[in-house]
Amino acid sequence: MKDVYILAVESSCDETSVSIIKNGFEDIATVINSQIDVHTKYGGVVPEVASRLHLENITMVIDECLERANMKLEDMDAFACTYAPGLLGSLLVGVEATKALAFIYNKPLIATNHMMGHIYANMIGNKLEYPLLSLIVSGGHTDLILMNSENEFEYLGQTLDDAIGEAYDKVARILDLPYPGGPNVEKYALQGEPTYKMPNILNDDSYNFSFSGIKSHVNNLVHNEHQRGNEVNKYDIARSFQDCVTEHLVDKTKKALLNYNLKTFLISGGVAANTHIREALKSMCDSIGVEMHMPEKKYCTDNAAMIGAAAYVLYKNKQFSPLSTNAQSHIRL
């Protein structure tokens, strides 16, 4: 078979990223232009600023990726982009740039779902066996998805309120930790002990998640300690919080793996870079004889390599998109 090269663009939030992926699993070149230093000033991503920076950076990032790969746009077999979900203004920049390339070079356009990209980040340098269970943990999503075959997604459970990444960020703000919140909560947790009592989270028979309650619990805990004039141990609160949400993820995931008799498990999304969560899920999988796959940490956060890997699956099935394709801020797999 002829090798297939896909140039992929990811611009769903605050990273402008371009990758060239070969045959869906080999990362030829990836460039990520992060806006984190800019958004740190505001304590979070400002959508209008993000889209403007994407517009300034997109052509430079494409050029740098081609230079690293020592390839030309004419060498590509298809052009892919994230079209949903995400910040609409940010998505539009990547979608329109990719549509222009597909039109100029008369190559297929592959509009790719960002969450599908997170799942197929596990395919980079790896081969997946189906059926499998996929857990997506990110700033906007906490989903358990059953995949009986490639490109087939059945939602078993999802968050009923906040996503886990959102909960991490809110706890970081409660503890007055700097942006980005999630990684800093993890750093503090490494130095703390689970001395604070946390609530049981959604202890039911479903595969759904809930993180709003524990966020409120931490907020009330810190407020009450301040009211009493007590010193708040940020390290111990971070550790207590992290242990609690990790146990919640492990319990729901284990239940689904056992009930569906699955032997393969994937984790993906930005929060999948959290070492404590990765290790806890790996330990659980080992205990019940399940093979666990997790992307390299650089492929957990937003990147175009994962979009290129997912786009290859669509390419094989000739699931191409018209040039009238538009960005969408909210859509499921």
SULPEVEN-V262618 format. One record per residue. RES is the residue in one letter. PHI is phi in whole degrees, -180 to 180 (* if undefined). OMEGA is omega in whole degrees, 0 to 359 (none if undefined). D_LAST is the distance of its C-alpha to the last C-alpha in whole Angstrom. Layout:
RES & PHI & OMEGA & D_LAST
RES & PHI & OMEGA & D_LAST
//
This chain:
M & * & 177 & 29
K & -68 & 176 & 29
D & -65 & 181 & 27
V & -113 & 179 & 24
Y & -110 & 179 & 24
I & -120 & 172 & 21
L & -92 & 185 & 22
A & -117 & 180 & 18
V & -122 & 177 & 18
E & -125 & 180 & 17
S & -148 & 188 & 18
S & -77 & 182 & 15
C & -139 & 185 & 18
D & -124 & 172 & 21
E & -117 & 171 & 21
T & -96 & 186 & 22
S & -132 & 176 & 21
V & -135 & 179 & 22
S & -135 & 168 & 22
I & -117 & 185 & 23
I & -115 & 180 & 22
K & -103 & 175 & 24
N & 57 & 173 & 22
G & 83 & 184 & 19
F & -135 & 182 & 21
E & -110 & 180 & 24
D & -85 & 180 & 24
I & -75 & 178 & 27
A & -160 & 176 & 27
T & -139 & 176 & 24
V & -123 & 177 & 26
I & -126 & 174 & 24
N & -102 & 185 & 26
S & -92 & 178 & 26
Q & -103 & 190 & 27
I & -59 & 181 & 27
D & -65 & 180 & 31
V & -71 & 185 & 31
H & -74 & 176 & 29
T & -58 & 180 & 31
K & -61 & 184 & 33
Y & -102 & 180 & 31
G & 76 & 180 & 30
G & 169 & 184 & 26
V & -75 & 175 & 24
V & -99 & 187 & 26
P & -54 & 182 & 23
E & -64 & 178 & 26
V & -68 & 181 & 28
A & -60 & 182 & 24
S & -64 & 179 & 24
R & -66 & 179 & 27
L & -69 & 174 & 27
H & -58 & 182 & 25
L & -62 & 180 & 27
E & -71 & 191 & 30
N & -100 & 194 & 28
I & -58 & 182 & 26
T & -68 & 178 & 29
M & -66 & 180 & 30
V & -69 & 176 & 27
I & -61 & 181 & 27
D & -61 & 181 & 31
E & -65 & 179 & 31
C & -64 & 178 & 28
L & -63 & 180 & 30
E & -65 & 179 & 33
R & -63 & 182 & 32
A & -82 & 185 & 31
N & 56 & 181 & 34
M & -132 & 178 & 32
K & -118 & 178 & 32
L & -61 & 179 & 29
E & -64 & 182 & 31
D & -80 & 184 & 30
M & -78 & 176 & 26
D & -92 & 179 & 24
A & -164 & 176 & 21
F & -122 & 184 & 20
A & -124 & 177 & 16
C & -150 & 169 & 15
T & -77 & 178 & 12
Y & -110 & 181 & 12
A & -174 & 342 & 9
P & -84 & 179 & 9
G & 158 & 177 & 13
L & -76 & 190 & 17
L & -59 & 181 & 17
G & -62 & 178 & 20
S & -66 & 179 & 19
L & -58 & 184 & 16
L & -58 & 181 & 19
V & -63 & 180 & 21
G & -67 & 181 & 19
V & -64 & 183 & 18
E & -68 & 178 & 21
A & -63 & 181 & 23
T & -70 & 176 & 21
K & -60 & 179 & 21
A & -63 & 179 & 25
L & -65 & 180 & 25
A & -62 & 180 & 23
F & -70 & 184 & 26
I & -64 & 185 & 29
Y & -99 & 175 & 29
N & 53 & 179 & 27
K & -121 & 181 & 24
P & -61 & 172 & 21
L & -101 & 179 & 18
I & -122 & 177 & 15
A & -80 & 191 & 12
T & -121 & 177 & 10
N & -73 & 182 & 7
H & -58 & 182 & 9
M & -73 & 173 & 7
M & -61 & 176 & 7
G & -59 & 179 & 10
H & -58 & 180 & 11
I & -61 & 185 & 11
Y & -81 & 167 & 13
A & -58 & 178 & 15
N & -71 & 182 & 17
M & -88 & 180 & 17
I & -69 & 182 & 20
G & 71 & 188 & 23
N & -151 & 175 & 22
K & -117 & 183 & 21
L & -102 & 177 & 19
E & -113 & 181 & 20
Y & -110 & 1 & 18
P & -74 & 180 & 17
L & -152 & 176 & 16
L & -112 & 179 & 15
S & -117 & 175 & 13
L & -111 & 176 & 13
I & -101 & 179 & 12
V & -127 & 184 & 15
S & -150 & 180 & 15
G & -67 & 182 & 17
G & -118 & 187 & 14
H & -142 & 165 & 12
T & -143 & 189 & 13
D & -130 & 170 & 11
L & -107 & 187 & 12
I & -126 & 176 & 10
L & -90 & 177 & 12
M & -122 & 177 & 12
N & -80 & 176 & 15
S & -157 & 180 & 14
E & -60 & 177 & 13
N & 64 & 175 & 9
E & -127 & 189 & 9
F & -127 & 176 & 7
E & -124 & 181 & 9
Y & -72 & 173 & 9
L & -95 & 181 & 13
G & -160 & 178 & 13
Q & -157 & 179 & 13
T & -70 & 179 & 15
L & -88 & 182 & 17
D & -149 & 179 & 19
D & -76 & 168 & 19
A & -78 & 184 & 17
I & -64 & 179 & 19
G & -65 & 177 & 19
E & -65 & 178 & 20
A & -64 & 177 & 23
Y & -58 & 183 & 24
D & -67 & 180 & 25
K & -69 & 176 & 26
V & -65 & 177 & 29
A & -61 & 179 & 30
R & -67 & 178 & 31
I & -61 & 181 & 33
L & -88 & 179 & 34
D & 60 & 176 & 35
L & -94 & 185 & 33
P & -71 & 175 & 33
Y & -77 & 359 & 29
P & -77 & 190 & 27
G & -68 & 186 & 27
G & -54 & 179 & 25
P & -60 & 180 & 27
N & -74 & 173 & 30
V & -62 & 179 & 30
E & -61 & 180 & 29
K & -62 & 179 & 32
Y & -66 & 181 & 34
A & -62 & 180 & 33
L & -63 & 183 & 34
Q & -103 & 184 & 38
G & -114 & 176 & 38
E & -123 & 182 & 38
P & -80 & 186 & 37
T & -89 & 182 & 39
Y & -97 & 179 & 38
K & -74 & 178 & 37
M & -115 & 183 & 33
P & -77 & 168 & 32
N & -74 & 184 & 30
I & -102 & 171 & 26
L & 39 & 182 & 25
N & -83 & 182 & 27
D & -132 & 183 & 25
D & -91 & 181 & 24
S & -83 & 174 & 20
Y & -105 & 181 & 18
N & -84 & 181 & 17
F & -121 & 175 & 18
S & -151 & 181 & 20
F & -126 & 180 & 22
S & -67 & 183 & 24
G & -63 & 182 & 27
I & -72 & 175 & 28
K & -62 & 179 & 27
S & -65 & 179 & 30
H & -61 & 179 & 32
V & -65 & 179 & 32
N & -61 & 179 & 33
N & -67 & 180 & 36
L & -61 & 181 & 37
V & -66 & 179 & 38
H & -61 & 181 & 39
N & -65 & 178 & 42
E & -63 & 178 & 43
H & -65 & 180 & 44
Q & -63 & 180 & 45
R & -84 & 181 & 47
G & 78 & 180 & 48
N & -88 & 176 & 47
E & -77 & 179 & 45
V & -92 & 177 & 41
N & -88 & 185 & 41
K & -63 & 181 & 37
Y & -67 & 180 & 37
D & -70 & 177 & 37
I & -65 & 179 & 35
A & -61 & 179 & 32
R & -67 & 180 & 33
S & -63 & 178 & 33
F & -63 & 184 & 30
Q & -64 & 178 & 28
D & -61 & 183 & 29
C & -67 & 182 & 28
V & -70 & 177 & 25
T & -66 & 178 & 25
E & -61 & 178 & 26
H & -61 & 179 & 24
L & -62 & 182 & 21
V & -63 & 183 & 23
D & -62 & 182 & 24
K & -67 & 180 & 21
T & -66 & 179 & 19
K & -60 & 180 & 23
K & -59 & 180 & 23
A & -68 & 180 & 19
L & -61 & 182 & 21
L & -72 & 183 & 24
N & -67 & 179 & 23
Y & -99 & 177 & 21
N & 53 & 182 & 23
L & -97 & 182 & 21
K & -118 & 179 & 23
T & -134 & 183 & 20
F & -137 & 177 & 18
L & -120 & 169 & 16
I & -123 & 181 & 16
S & -157 & 182 & 15
G & 102 & 185 & 14
G & -58 & 181 & 17
V & -73 & 176 & 19
A & -67 & 175 & 19
A & -79 & 180 & 22
N & -71 & 186 & 24
T & -62 & 182 & 27
H & -62 & 179 & 27
I & -67 & 179 & 24
R & -60 & 183 & 24
E & -68 & 180 & 27
A & -67 & 178 & 27
L & -69 & 178 & 24
K & -64 & 179 & 25
S & -62 & 178 & 29
M & -62 & 180 & 27
C & -62 & 178 & 25
D & -61 & 184 & 29
S & -71 & 181 & 30
I & -115 & 175 & 28
G & 73 & 179 & 28
V & -110 & 177 & 25
E & -82 & 182 & 24
M & -109 & 174 & 22
H & -113 & 174 & 20
M & -143 & 181 & 20
P & -67 & 167 & 20
E & -56 & 185 & 23
K & -58 & 180 & 23
K & -69 & 178 & 23
Y & -100 & 178 & 19
C & -83 & 177 & 18
T & -74 & 187 & 18
D & -59 & 180 & 17
N & -158 & 182 & 18
A & -84 & 180 & 18
A & -61 & 180 & 18
M & -66 & 178 & 15
I & -70 & 177 & 14
G & -66 & 178 & 16
A & -66 & 178 & 16
A & -66 & 181 & 12
A & -63 & 178 & 13
Y & -63 & 177 & 16
V & -60 & 178 & 14
L & -68 & 179 & 13
Y & -61 & 180 & 17
K & -59 & 181 & 18
N & -95 & 179 & 16
K & 53 & 177 & 17
Q & -92 & 181 & 14
F & -91 & 184 & 16
S & -116 & 177 & 16
P & -74 & 179 & 19
L & -71 & 175 & 20
S & -85 & 180 & 20
T & -55 & 179 & 16
N & -125 & 177 & 16
A & -73 & 176 & 14
Q & -135 & 185 & 12
S & -79 & 182 & 13
H & -134 & 176 & 10
I & -163 & 177 & 7
R & -91 & 175 & 4
L & -64 & none & 0
//
